[in-house]
Each structure stands twice: as C-alpha cells, then as structure tokens.
Amino acid sequence: MQQKMIQFSGDVSLPAIGQGTWYIGEDASQRKTEVAALRAGIELGLTLIDTAEMYADGGAEKVVGEALTGLR
C-alpha cells in the first residue's frame, strides 16, 4: 500500500488514512473481531490508529494494545 502523507507545520507529517477506534472496546463479545480488524489494517500497511482514553472508558486503548502485541 502506498501511503499519502499530510504535512503539517514544522516537521509533523501523518498518514492521510488511518483506523479509528470510537466504538471499539465497548462490547466484550466483539473483542476478537476488533483485534482482527485492527491487525488486518496493519497488515495492509496502515500505520495510524486514532484512539482516546474516553472511548469505552479506556477499553479501546486496551484492544489496540492487544492488536499490537507481538508485532514489533
């Protein structure tokens, strides 16, 4: 996958496309599917994952952590 980068002021540049995690981590029965979706994006070349501590009261960050485990 070829990534388009967006240049911001200074030395900051970010990928134009990433994965969002707004509803991830809210339903424990979906955890395996959510981890698989994040890993699929990573395998396809996505390098930006957008999350926040308020998403599922920190649950989204835990799912992201699980998805990233063992990949580096």
N, C-alpha and C positions, 0 to 999 in steps of 0.2 A: 504494500500500500504506500503510495506516495503521499506525504503529508504536506498540506498547505499550512504555513506558519503565519501568524498575525504578529506584526511588530508593534510594540507599544513604546512609549517614551523611554529613553535610556537604553539599557541593554536587555529589556524584558521582551521576550517573544514566547508565544504559546501556540500549540496546535489549534487550528481553526475548528476541529471536530473532536469531541470527547464524549465520555459516557457520564450521564447524570445518575444520581442515586436518591432522588427525592423520596420515593415510596419504598425503597429497599430497606429491609430490616424490620418492617412493621408486622410481618406475618411469618412466624417461625416455620410454618409448613412450606413456605416458598424459598427457604434459605438455599437449598441445593440448586434450585433453578437460578436464583440470583447470582450465586457464586459462579455457576456455569456461564451465565450471560456475561459477566464481567471478564471471566477468563477468555471467552470467545472473542470479545473485543480486543483484549490484549494480544491474543494470538494473531488477530488480523492486522495488528500494527498500531492500535490506538494507545496513546501514552498519557492521556489526560483523563483523570477521573475527578469529577466535581462532587464534593460532599460537604456536609456541615454537621456540627455537633447536634444541631436541633432536629435533624432528620431521624425519626424514630427514636428520639432521645439518646442518640449515640449509636443506635443499632446499625445504621448504615455504615458507619466507620468500622464496626466490628466485621460486617460482611465484606467490606473492601479489604480489610486486613486478612481475612480468611482466603479471599480470592488471590491475594498477592503472595501468600505463604508458599515458600519453596520456589518461587520464580526467579530469584536472584542468587 
